[in-house]
Amino acid sequence: MMSIDVLETLRRIGALKQGHFLLSSGRHSDHYVEKFELLRLPVETQRVCAAIAERFDDRPIDVVVGPTTGGILLAFEVARQLGCPAAYAERRTDGQPGREIRRGTMFRAGNRVLVVDDILTTGGSVQETLQALAPHHVEIVAVAVLVDRSAGRVQFEVPLIPLATLEIDTYLPEHCPLCARRLPLVKPGTTTTT
C-alpha cells in the first residue's frame, strides 16, 4: 500500500495554514485547511486520491460519489483510479436544503457506492450526500475523506475512512484568544481581514 502523509503534503504545499481565521460557522480558529491549494495541483491530488483508492482495491466499488465542490474533483479521480463511474451530489435546484443526484445519473439497485469528500468538519455535506443517495437503493460501502477535522467526533452509519485526522480548536468570537492578541482576522476564500 502506498504510504502518504497527507498532513505533511498539505503543509508542504501551503494548504494547512496558521493564523486567525473566521470559519463559516462564525467561530474563529488558528488553523485552516484550504483544500483548493491541493485541488489546483493535479499531481498532488492524484497522489492523495491513490491513497484513498488503494484502501478499496479489495472491495468492489460500482460508483464513487462526491458532494460539490471539492468532493467532485476527488470523486472523479478516485473513480478513475478504481475504474468505475463518478457521480455528484449537488445543491438542490428547488431551493430546499440538502443535495440531490442530477444530470441523468442512474444507479442500479444494490450498486456499491463509495462517498468521497475533502475536509470533514461537521459532516453536513457528507450527510446530505448520503440522504441524496437514499432513494436510489444503493449500498454505501464507506465514506472516505482527506482530513477528518472533527478528530473522530463525527460519525456516520457506515465506516468513515480518513487519510488524516486533525483536531483544530475553534473559539466563539467573544472568547477568542487570537482576538485578545489583536491578530488580524482572515475570512478564508477571500483576501478580507477584519
Z-matrix of the N, CA and C atoms (Angstrom, degrees):
N
C 1 1.451
C 2 1.519 1 109.22
N 3 1.324 2 115.50 1 137.70
C 4 1.460 3 121.81 2 179.70
C 5 1.528 4 109.58 3 -66.29
N 6 1.312 5 115.93 4 132.60
C 7 1.456 6 120.02 5 178.28
C 8 1.517 7 108.81 6 -99.72
N 9 1.321 8 117.14 7 125.17
C 10 1.452 9 121.36 8 177.93
C 11 1.524 10 107.89 9 -139.27
N 12 1.299 11 115.95 10 133.01
C 13 1.457 12 121.77 11 175.14
C 14 1.524 13 106.69 12 -96.60
N 15 1.331 14 115.82 13 98.03
C 16 1.460 15 120.94 14 -174.44
C 17 1.522 16 111.01 15 -63.55
N 18 1.326 17 117.86 16 -41.35
C 19 1.465 18 119.23 17 -179.73
C 20 1.525 19 110.82 18 -63.89
N 21 1.322 20 117.82 19 -39.72
C 22 1.464 21 120.78 20 177.04
C 23 1.525 22 110.33 21 -64.89
N 24 1.322 23 116.98 22 -40.46
C 25 1.465 24 120.34 23 176.69
C 26 1.521 25 110.23 24 -61.05
N 27 1.331 26 117.13 25 -45.35
C 28 1.470 27 120.60 26 -180.00
C 29 1.523 28 111.28 27 -63.17
N 30 1.326 29 117.38 28 -39.64
C 31 1.474 30 120.79 29 176.81
C 32 1.531 31 110.73 30 -64.08
N 33 1.329 32 115.46 31 -46.81
C 34 1.466 33 121.31 32 -176.09
C 35 1.524 34 112.20 33 -60.61
N 36 1.328 35 117.31 34 -39.64
C 37 1.469 36 119.75 35 -177.95
C 38 1.526 37 112.94 36 -90.49
N 39 1.331 38 117.27 37 1.17
C 40 1.463 39 120.63 38 176.85
C 41 1.517 40 114.97 39 84.92
N 42 1.322 41 117.75 40 16.82
C 43 1.467 42 121.07 41 -179.26
C 44 1.525 43 113.00 42 -85.94
N 45 1.334 44 117.46 43 -24.58
C 46 1.466 45 121.00 44 177.26
C 47 1.519 46 106.37 45 -95.96
N 48 1.310 47 114.65 46 104.50
C 49 1.463 48 121.15 47 -170.23
C 50 1.521 49 111.32 48 -104.35
N 51 1.322 50 115.04 49 148.85
C 52 1.459 51 122.46 50 174.05
C 53 1.516 52 108.18 51 -117.96
N 54 1.325 53 115.72 52 144.33
C 55 1.462 54 121.23 53 -179.25
C 56 1.511 55 109.89 54 161.77
N 57 1.315 56 116.04 55 -138.80
C 58 1.465 57 123.11 56 179.36
C 59 1.522 58 105.94 57 -135.50
N 60 1.348 59 116.25 58 107.30
C 61 1.456 60 121.41 59 -169.56
C 62 1.525 61 112.13 60 -118.31
N 63 1.321 62 115.49 61 140.49
C 64 1.459 63 123.22 62 172.20
C 65 1.519 64 107.04 63 -93.56
N 66 1.327 65 117.10 64 113.13
C 67 1.460 66 122.23 65 -178.46
C 68 1.525 67 110.10 66 -83.40
N 69 1.317 68 116.28 67 162.20
C 70 1.470 69 120.35 68 -179.46
C 71 1.527 70 111.65 69 -62.47
N 72 1.315 71 117.76 70 -22.05
C 73 1.467 72 122.23 71 177.20
C 74 1.520 73 112.33 72 -74.65
N 75 1.346 74 117.27 73 -11.94
C 76 1.461 75 121.47 74 -175.52
C 77 1.523 76 112.30 75 95.33
N 78 1.319 77 116.61 76 -11.87
C 79 1.465 78 120.57 77 178.37
C 80 1.525 79 110.04 78 -80.72
N 81 1.316 80 115.76 79 165.82
C 82 1.467 81 121.94 80 178.64
C 83 1.523 82 109.46 81 -110.15
N 84 1.347 83 115.98 82 154.91
C 85 1.457 84 120.66 83 179.75
C 86 1.522 85 109.77 84 -150.23
N 87 1.336 86 115.91 85 156.47
C 88 1.469 87 119.63 86 176.87
C 89 1.526 88 112.21 87 -96.51
N 90 1.340 89 118.08 88 -1.32
C 91 1.469 90 122.93 89 176.32
C 92 1.525 91 108.97 90 -133.65
N 93 1.316 92 114.99 91 150.84
C 94 1.461 93 120.59 92 176.88
C 95 1.521 94 108.36 93 -149.91
N 96 1.321 95 116.99 94 137.66
C 97 1.461 96 121.31 95 175.61
C 98 1.525 97 107.60 96 -102.65
N 99 1.332 98 116.20 97 111.26
C 100 1.467 99 121.97 98 178.62
C 101 1.523 100 108.68 99 -93.18
N 102 1.333 101 114.70 100 95.16
C 103 1.467 102 120.80 101 -174.41
C 104 1.523 103 113.06 102 -59.30
N 105 1.329 104 117.55 103 -29.52
C 106 1.460 105 118.75 104 -176.90
C 107 1.521 106 113.07 105 -72.39
N 108 1.324 107 117.85 106 -17.28
C 109 1.469 108 119.83 107 171.50
C 110 1.531 109 109.36 108 -63.68
N 111 1.329 110 117.08 109 -32.62
C 112 1.463 111 122.10 110 175.44
C 113 1.526 112 111.17 111 -81.77
N 114 1.330 113 116.65 112 -49.30
C 115 1.462 114 121.36 113 -170.81
C 116 1.524 115 113.35 114 -67.43
N 117 1.322 116 118.26 115 -15.50
C 118 1.463 117 119.58 116 176.05
C 119 1.534 118 111.93 117 -86.74
N 120 1.347 119 116.47 118 -1.68
C 121 1.463 120 121.99 119 179.48
C 122 1.529 121 109.27 120 -112.05
N 123 1.333 122 118.07 121 96.23
C 124 1.466 123 120.39 122 -174.10
C 125 1.529 124 114.60 123 -56.69
N 126 1.318 125 118.65 124 -40.39
C 127 1.467 126 119.69 125 -177.65
C 128 1.522 127 110.67 126 -67.13
N 129 1.336 128 117.45 127 -43.55
C 130 1.467 129 120.51 128 178.45
C 131 1.524 130 110.49 129 -65.80
N 132 1.337 131 117.24 130 -40.51
C 133 1.464 132 120.99 131 178.28
C 134 1.527 133 110.29 132 -63.06
N 135 1.318 134 116.49 133 -41.59
C 136 1.466 135 121.00 134 177.89
C 137 1.532 136 110.37 135 -60.36
N 138 1.326 137 117.77 136 -40.39
C 139 1.467 138 121.71 137 -178.89
C 140 1.531 139 111.21 138 -65.32
N 141 1.335 140 117.80 139 -45.65
C 142 1.468 141 118.16 140 -178.78
C 143 1.526 142 110.76 141 -70.75
N 144 1.336 143 116.93 142 -32.91
C 145 1.466 144 119.32 143 176.66
C 146 1.525 145 110.91 144 -67.59
N 147 1.335 146 117.43 145 -33.06
C 148 1.464 147 120.44 146 176.03
C 149 1.524 148 110.25 147 -62.75
N 150 1.329 149 116.42 148 -36.60
C 151 1.467 150 119.92 149 178.37
C 152 1.530 151 111.05 150 -65.65
N 153 1.330 152 117.24 151 -33.85
C 154 1.473 153 120.43 152 174.99
C 155 1.528 154 109.48 153 -71.34
N 156 1.325 155 116.67 154 -50.62
C 157 1.469 156 121.11 155 -176.05
C 158 1.526 157 111.48 156 -57.76
N 159 1.321 158 117.27 157 -39.08
C 160 1.464 159 120.43 158 -178.78
C 161 1.522 160 112.68 159 -62.56
N 162 1.314 161 117.03 160 -27.33
C 163 1.464 162 120.07 161 178.94
C 164 1.529 163 111.81 162 -71.21
N 165 1.343 164 116.48 163 -11.00
C 166 1.466 165 120.40 164 -178.05
C 167 1.519 166 112.24 165 -121.34
N 168 1.329 167 117.33 166 14.38
C 169 1.467 168 121.50 167 178.33
C 170 1.520 169 112.81 168 -56.87
N 171 1.333 170 116.71 169 -33.58
C 172 1.459 171 120.32 170 -175.43
C 173 1.535 172 112.74 171 -97.58
N 174 1.330 173 117.39 172 5.50
C 175 1.466 174 121.42 173 179.23
C 176 1.523 175 109.05 174 -124.75
N 177 1.307 176 118.22 175 127.47
C 178 1.461 177 118.93 176 -179.54
C 179 1.531 178 111.22 177 -68.58
N 180 1.314 179 115.57 178 129.23
C 181 1.461 180 123.01 179 176.22
C 182 1.523 181 106.84 180 -119.39
N 183 1.333 182 117.05 181 127.86
C 184 1.457 183 121.32 182 -179.74
C 185 1.530 184 112.65 183 -91.36
N 186 1.338 185 116.51 184 -34.71
C 187 1.471 186 121.51 185 -177.75
C 188 1.528 187 107.87 186 -148.54
N 189 1.343 188 115.81 187 141.44
C 190 1.466 189 121.71 188 172.13
C 191 1.523 190 107.14 189 -108.71
N 192 1.333 191 116.54 190 128.61
C 193 1.464 192 121.55 191 -176.38
C 194 1.523 193 109.30 192 -120.60
N 195 1.336 194 116.12 193 134.73
C 196 1.458 195 121.11 194 177.02
C 197 1.515 196 111.14 195 -133.05
N 198 1.339 197 117.02 196 147.00
C 199 1.460 198 120.23 197 176.11
C 200 1.532 199 111.17 198 -80.23
N 201 1.324 200 115.64 199 150.16
C 202 1.461 201 119.29 200 173.65
C 203 1.525 202 108.12 201 -65.93
N 204 1.280 203 120.79 202 143.54
C 205 1.443 204 129.39 203 9.30
C 206 1.525 205 110.31 204 -104.41
N 207 1.315 206 117.49 205 -55.10
C 208 1.467 207 120.44 206 -175.97
C 209 1.510 208 114.03 207 -61.90
N 210 1.322 209 117.65 208 -32.46
C 211 1.453 210 121.40 209 -178.02
C 212 1.510 211 113.55 210 -63.67
N 213 1.346 212 118.03 211 -26.57
C 214 1.465 213 118.41 212 -179.16
C 215 1.525 214 111.12 213 -72.54
N 216 1.331 215 116.87 214 -34.87
C 217 1.468 216 119.37 215 177.68
C 218 1.526 217 110.24 216 -65.63
N 219 1.317 218 116.22 217 -43.62
C 220 1.462 219 120.58 218 178.80
C 221 1.523 220 111.33 219 -67.18
N 222 1.332 221 116.97 220 -42.31
C 223 1.469 222 120.62 221 179.69
C 224 1.528 223 110.72 222 -60.88
N 225 1.324 224 116.49 223 -42.25
C 226 1.460 225 120.22 224 179.40
C 227 1.525 226 110.76 225 -60.48
N 228 1.339 227 116.38 226 -48.48
C 229 1.463 228 119.48 227 -175.82
C 230 1.524 229 112.09 228 -70.72
N 231 1.327 230 118.22 229 -39.12
C 232 1.466 231 120.01 230 177.21
C 233 1.534 232 109.27 231 -65.02
N 234 1.316 233 117.56 232 -41.96
C 235 1.467 234 120.79 233 177.85
C 236 1.529 235 110.90 234 -61.91
N 237 1.329 236 116.58 235 -42.25
C 238 1.466 237 119.85 236 178.49
C 239 1.521 238 110.24 237 -58.63
N 240 1.333 239 116.22 238 -43.98
C 241 1.457 240 119.91 239 -178.18
C 242 1.531 241 112.25 240 -71.00
N 243 1.325 242 117.44 241 -29.37
C 244 1.469 243 120.72 242 178.21
C 245 1.529 244 112.08 243 -87.01
N 246 1.329 245 116.56 244 -9.28
C 247 1.463 246 120.20 245 178.33
C 248 1.516 247 113.64 246 75.01
N 249 1.333 248 116.76 247 35.19
C 250 1.467 249 120.38 248 179.44
C 251 1.529 250 109.60 249 -136.01
N 252 1.327 251 118.22 250 171.25
C 253 1.462 252 120.92 251 178.65
C 254 1.534 253 112.21 252 -73.14
N 255 1.329 254 114.24 253 160.85
C 256 1.462 255 121.88 254 173.26
C 257 1.525 256 108.47 255 -115.25
N 258 1.314 257 115.90 256 154.39
C 259 1.463 258 122.21 257 175.01
C 260 1.518 259 107.66 258 -141.19
N 261 1.340 260 115.42 259 164.88
C 262 1.460 261 119.41 260 -171.47
C 263 1.520 262 111.04 261 -133.85
N 264 1.318 263 114.72 262 138.57
C 265 1.466 264 121.54 263 176.01
C 266 1.526 265 107.07 264 -100.13
N 267 1.323 266 115.39 265 110.49
C 268 1.463 267 121.62 266 -175.26
C 269 1.524 268 110.53 267 -107.66
N 270 1.332 269 115.27 268 160.96
C 271 1.469 270 119.44 269 175.31
C 272 1.523 271 109.32 270 -56.31
N 273 1.322 272 115.60 271 143.78
C 274 1.465 273 120.24 272 -179.36
C 275 1.522 274 110.91 273 -64.50
N 276 1.318 275 115.94 274 145.60
C 277 1.470 276 120.80 275 -178.93
C 278 1.521 277 112.40 276 -88.82
N 279 1.337 278 117.89 277 -10.23
C 280 1.462 279 120.67 278 -177.33
C 281 1.531 280 112.90 279 -91.38
N 282 1.321 281 116.88 280 8.68
C 283 1.459 282 120.42 281 178.52
C 284 1.515 283 114.52 282 83.32
N 285 1.323 284 116.90 283 -5.89
C 286 1.464 285 121.03 284 178.77
C 287 1.528 286 109.15 285 -78.66
N 288 1.335 287 116.64 286 156.07
C 289 1.468 288 118.23 287 176.06
C 290 1.527 289 110.46 288 -69.05
N 291 1.307 290 115.69 289 157.95
C 292 1.451 291 120.72 290 176.51
C 293 1.517 292 112.30 291 107.01
N 294 1.319 293 114.33 292 -169.37
C 295 1.461 294 122.12 293 -177.01
C 296 1.520 295 109.80 294 -130.60
N 297 1.319 296 114.55 295 164.95
C 298 1.452 297 120.83 296 176.63
C 299 1.526 298 109.24 297 -145.20
N 300 1.312 299 114.68 298 156.70
C 301 1.457 300 121.60 299 174.89
C 302 1.525 301 105.78 300 -93.44
N 303 1.349 302 116.53 301 121.72
C 304 1.471 303 120.43 302 -174.85
C 305 1.517 304 110.87 303 -127.16
N 306 1.313 305 114.18 304 -162.88
C 307 1.465 306 125.01 305 173.09
C 308 1.527 307 112.79 306 61.96
N 309 1.332 308 114.82 307 35.12
C 310 1.456 309 119.77 308 175.67
C 311 1.518 310 115.53 309 75.94
N 312 1.329 311 116.89 310 10.91
C 313 1.466 312 119.67 311 179.81
C 314 1.519 313 109.56 312 -66.52
N 315 1.311 314 115.46 313 129.07
C 316 1.461 315 121.70 314 178.79
C 317 1.525 316 108.92 315 -123.15
N 318 1.324 317 115.72 316 141.94
C 319 1.460 318 122.10 317 175.46
C 320 1.524 319 108.18 318 -118.26
N 321 1.312 320 116.03 319 150.76
C 322 1.458 321 120.53 320 169.01
C 323 1.518 322 107.24 321 -90.87
N 324 1.296 323 117.05 322 143.35
C 325 1.466 324 120.54 323 176.44
C 326 1.519 325 108.66 324 -55.04
N 327 1.319 326 115.56 325 131.48
C 328 1.453 327 120.39 326 179.66
C 329 1.516 328 114.92 327 89.24
N 330 1.358 329 118.15 328 -3.59
C 331 1.469 330 118.68 329 175.36
C 332 1.515 331 109.91 330 -51.91
N 333 1.342 332 115.38 331 138.18
C 334 1.467 333 121.48 332 178.62
C 335 1.529 334 107.54 333 -89.53
N 336 1.335 335 115.73 334 116.52
C 337 1.460 336 122.10 335 -172.19
C 338 1.526 337 110.69 336 -113.82
N 339 1.325 338 115.31 337 134.23
C 340 1.454 339 123.14 338 170.87
C 341 1.514 340 107.39 339 -106.46
N 342 1.322 341 117.50 340 124.68
C 343 1.466 342 122.35 341 175.94
C 344 1.524 343 107.49 342 -95.39
N 345 1.334 344 116.15 343 130.81
C 346 1.462 345 121.99 344 -177.68
C 347 1.520 346 108.96 345 -126.17
N 348 1.347 347 116.47 346 134.69
C 349 1.460 348 120.90 347 175.20
C 350 1.522 349 109.07 348 -141.74
N 351 1.316 350 115.80 349 174.93
C 352 1.456 351 120.41 350 -174.75
C 353 1.524 352 112.27 351 -90.95
N 354 1.322 353 118.36 352 -81.78
C 355 1.455 354 122.17 353 -175.61
C 356 1.528 355 108.71 354 -110.20
N 357 1.320 356 117.24 355 119.26
C 358 1.464 357 122.35 356 178.86
C 359 1.525 358 108.28 357 -90.73
N 360 1.318 359 115.96 358 118.27
C 361 1.466 360 120.58 359 178.82
C 362 1.525 361 109.19 360 -114.93
N 363 1.335 362 116.26 361 -69.09
C 364 1.466 363 120.60 362 178.14
C 365 1.521 364 111.56 363 -102.87
N 366 1.326 365 116.92 364 -16.13
C 367 1.456 366 121.15 365 -177.79
C 368 1.511 367 113.56 366 87.14
N 369 1.321 368 117.60 367 4.20
C 370 1.462 369 121.17 368 -175.50
C 371 1.516 370 114.25 369 -60.41
N 372 1.328 371 117.86 370 -48.24
C 373 1.472 372 119.18 371 -177.38
C 374 1.525 373 111.40 372 -68.82
N 375 1.319 374 116.97 373 -34.93
C 376 1.470 375 119.36 374 176.73
C 377 1.527 376 109.95 375 -67.75
N 378 1.328 377 117.29 376 -44.46
C 379 1.464 378 119.89 377 179.40
C 380 1.528 379 110.92 378 -60.96
N 381 1.335 380 117.27 379 -41.33
C 382 1.467 381 120.68 380 176.70
C 383 1.531 382 110.99 381 -63.18
N 384 1.333 383 117.22 382 -36.39
C 385 1.462 384 121.24 383 177.50
C 386 1.522 385 110.60 384 -65.93
N 387 1.327 386 116.43 385 -43.68
C 388 1.466 387 120.32 386 177.95
C 389 1.530 388 110.52 387 -61.97
N 390 1.329 389 117.28 388 -40.18
C 391 1.467 390 120.82 389 178.02
C 392 1.525 391 111.29 390 -66.21
N 393 1.348 392 116.71 391 -37.26
C 394 1.471 393 120.23 392 178.42
C 395 1.526 394 111.52 393 -66.53
N 396 1.334 395 116.63 394 -28.61
C 397 1.465 396 121.15 395 179.45
C 398 1.527 397 112.85 396 -81.74
N 399 1.317 398 118.20 397 -22.57
C 400 1.468 399 122.16 398 -174.02
C 401 1.530 400 113.89 399 -53.13
N 402 1.336 401 120.31 400 -44.68
C 403 1.471 402 118.93 401 -178.81
C 404 1.523 403 114.04 402 -67.66
N 405 1.306 404 117.65 403 -12.11
C 406 1.466 405 121.42 404 -176.06
C 407 1.529 406 113.35 405 -88.79
N 408 1.317 407 117.72 406 -4.44
C 409 1.474 408 122.63 407 175.50
C 410 1.532 409 112.29 408 56.04
N 411 1.344 410 114.55 409 46.20
C 412 1.458 411 120.66 410 177.12
C 413 1.524 412 109.27 411 -100.69
N 414 1.330 413 115.53 412 166.49
C 415 1.456 414 121.02 413 175.58
C 416 1.525 415 108.28 414 -101.98
N 417 1.317 416 117.13 415 116.09
C 418 1.459 417 121.23 416 177.72
C 419 1.525 418 107.49 417 -81.80
N 420 1.321 419 116.94 418 115.69
C 421 1.461 420 122.37 419 -178.09
C 422 1.520 421 110.46 420 -76.67
N 423 1.345 422 116.46 421 -45.39
C 424 1.460 423 121.14 422 -177.50
C 425 1.519 424 108.85 423 -170.92
N 426 1.327 425 114.45 424 169.93
C 427 1.460 426 123.29 425 169.21
C 428 1.518 427 105.98 426 -115.61
N 429 1.341 428 116.76 427 125.34
C 430 1.466 429 121.32 428 177.72
C 431 1.523 430 108.22 429 -116.39
N 432 1.328 431 116.38 430 134.62
C 433 1.468 432 121.50 431 178.83
C 434 1.527 433 109.21 432 -132.12
N 435 1.319 434 115.26 433 155.51
C 436 1.461 435 119.42 434 175.36
C 437 1.524 436 110.37 435 -66.60
N 438 1.337 437 115.36 436 -53.18
C 439 1.462 438 120.63 437 -176.80
C 440 1.518 439 109.56 438 -133.89
N 441 1.320 440 115.97 439 127.96
C 442 1.464 441 121.87 440 170.94
C 443 1.520 442 106.83 441 -92.86
N 444 1.326 443 115.16 442 98.00
C 445 1.465 444 120.88 443 -178.47
C 446 1.527 445 111.71 444 -79.07
N 447 1.332 446 116.49 445 -7.99
C 448 1.467 447 119.96 446 179.58
C 449 1.520 448 111.19 447 -83.64
N 450 1.343 449 116.74 448 -4.38
C 451 1.470 450 122.34 449 -177.95
C 452 1.524 451 111.48 450 56.63
N 453 1.333 452 116.54 451 37.67
C 454 1.454 453 121.22 452 175.75
C 455 1.516 454 115.63 453 89.15
N 456 1.320 455 118.49 454 -0.33
C 457 1.477 456 120.59 455 -178.67
C 458 1.523 457 112.53 456 -73.85
N 459 1.340 458 117.41 457 -30.51
C 460 1.471 459 120.95 458 179.60
C 461 1.528 460 108.48 459 -87.09
N 462 1.316 461 115.72 460 129.56
C 463 1.468 462 122.10 461 -179.99
C 464 1.527 463 108.84 462 -129.83
N 465 1.318 464 115.33 463 154.66
C 466 1.459 465 122.25 464 176.03
C 467 1.519 466 108.01 465 -126.52
N 468 1.330 467 117.03 466 174.15
C 469 1.462 468 120.84 467 178.88
C 470 1.516 469 111.97 468 -79.35
N 471 1.317 470 116.96 469 -1.73
C 472 1.469 471 123.15 470 176.77
C 473 1.525 472 107.12 471 -122.75
N 474 1.322 473 118.29 472 162.89
C 475 1.466 474 119.86 473 -179.89
C 476 1.531 475 112.47 474 -59.87
N 477 1.314 476 115.85 475 139.33
C 478 1.457 477 123.44 476 174.31
C 479 1.523 478 107.30 477 -105.14
N 480 1.338 479 116.31 478 125.06
C 481 1.460 480 121.36 479 -177.71
C 482 1.523 481 108.66 480 -122.17
N 483 1.341 482 117.58 481 95.96
C 484 1.470 483 119.81 482 175.93
C 485 1.526 484 110.99 483 -88.99
N 486 1.327 485 116.67 484 146.31
C 487 1.467 486 119.40 485 171.92
C 488 1.522 487 110.17 486 -76.05
N 489 1.338 488 116.61 487 -26.93
C 490 1.465 489 121.36 488 177.99
C 491 1.518 490 108.63 489 -151.14
N 492 1.323 491 115.04 490 152.40
C 493 1.463 492 121.61 491 176.38
C 494 1.523 493 107.43 492 -120.38
N 495 1.322 494 115.51 493 136.17
C 496 1.452 495 121.07 494 -176.32
C 497 1.516 496 108.71 495 -142.62
N 498 1.316 497 116.21 496 125.15
C 499 1.463 498 119.80 497 175.91
C 500 1.516 499 108.42 498 -100.14
N 501 1.316 500 115.45 499 117.97
C 502 1.455 501 121.50 500 -178.89
C 503 1.522 502 107.79 501 -116.42
N 504 1.328 503 115.87 502 122.66
C 505 1.462 504 120.29 503 178.08
C 506 1.522 505 110.25 504 -69.07
N 507 1.330 506 115.39 505 141.37
C 508 1.461 507 120.93 506 173.34
C 509 1.517 508 108.35 507 -127.90
N 510 1.323 509 114.96 508 157.11
C 511 1.465 510 120.56 509 -174.23
C 512 1.522 511 110.43 510 -136.68
N 513 1.328 512 115.14 511 144.33
C 514 1.455 513 119.42 512 167.79
C 515 1.525 514 106.86 513 -66.59
N 516 1.335 515 117.82 514 143.63
C 517 1.470 516 119.28 515 -177.03
C 518 1.533 517 113.41 516 -53.10
N 519 1.324 518 116.89 517 -37.60
C 520 1.467 519 119.55 518 -177.15
C 521 1.529 520 113.15 519 -73.61
N 522 1.332 521 117.68 520 -12.47
C 523 1.466 522 122.17 521 179.31
C 524 1.533 523 112.26 522 -119.69
N 525 1.314 524 117.05 523 18.73
C 526 1.465 525 121.36 524 -173.42
C 527 1.534 526 110.95 525 -82.73
N 528 1.343 527 117.76 526 118.68
C 529 1.466 528 120.37 527 178.07
C 530 1.531 529 112.51 528 -67.39
N 531 1.319 530 117.09 529 -22.67
C 532 1.466 531 120.87 530 177.93
C 533 1.523 532 110.67 531 -72.92
N 534 1.321 533 115.76 532 -37.48
C 535 1.468 534 119.86 533 174.63
C 536 1.531 535 109.87 534 -65.48
N 537 1.354 536 115.67 535 -41.32
C 538 1.471 537 119.95 536 179.43
C 539 1.525 538 111.07 537 -59.56
N 540 1.350 539 116.61 538 -31.41
C 541 1.468 540 120.74 539 178.29
C 542 1.527 541 111.84 540 -87.51
N 543 1.334 542 116.26 541 2.64
C 544 1.474 543 124.05 542 177.77
C 545 1.537 544 113.41 543 59.96
N 546 1.336 545 114.89 544 34.84
C 547 1.459 546 119.00 545 175.80
C 548 1.523 547 109.50 546 -75.64
N 549 1.326 548 118.46 547 140.16
C 550 1.471 549 120.14 548 179.88
C 551 1.529 550 110.55 549 -58.98
N 552 1.325 551 116.23 550 136.92
C 553 1.461 552 123.23 551 -179.49
C 554 1.518 553 108.86 552 -95.53
N 555 1.339 554 116.83 553 125.35
C 556 1.462 555 122.23 554 -178.70
C 557 1.520 556 109.09 555 -112.16
N 558 1.332 557 115.68 556 134.00
C 559 1.467 558 120.35 557 173.29
C 560 1.517 559 106.74 558 -93.67
N 561 1.342 560 118.97 559 112.31
C 562 1.466 561 120.97 560 -177.68
C 563 1.522 562 111.55 561 -56.26
N 564 1.320 563 114.30 562 145.75
C 565 1.464 564 120.19 563 -178.59
C 566 1.511 565 112.91 564 88.92
N 567 1.330 566 115.58 565 -4.28
C 568 1.463 567 120.90 566 177.44
C 569 1.520 568 107.93 567 -133.53
N 570 1.297 569 115.65 568 176.49
C 571 1.467 570 119.99 569 172.51
C 572 1.514 571 110.03 570 -106.71
N 573 1.339 572 115.36 571 13.82
C 574 1.454 573 121.15 572 -175.43
C 575 1.521 574 112.03 573 -79.02
N 576 1.297 575 117.06 574 131.05
C 577 1.452 576 121.85 575 169.17
C 578 1.516 577 107.52 576 -116.75
N 579 1.336 578 115.48 577 149.33
C 580 1.458 579 119.17 578 179.90
C 581 1.509 580 109.46 579 -120.53
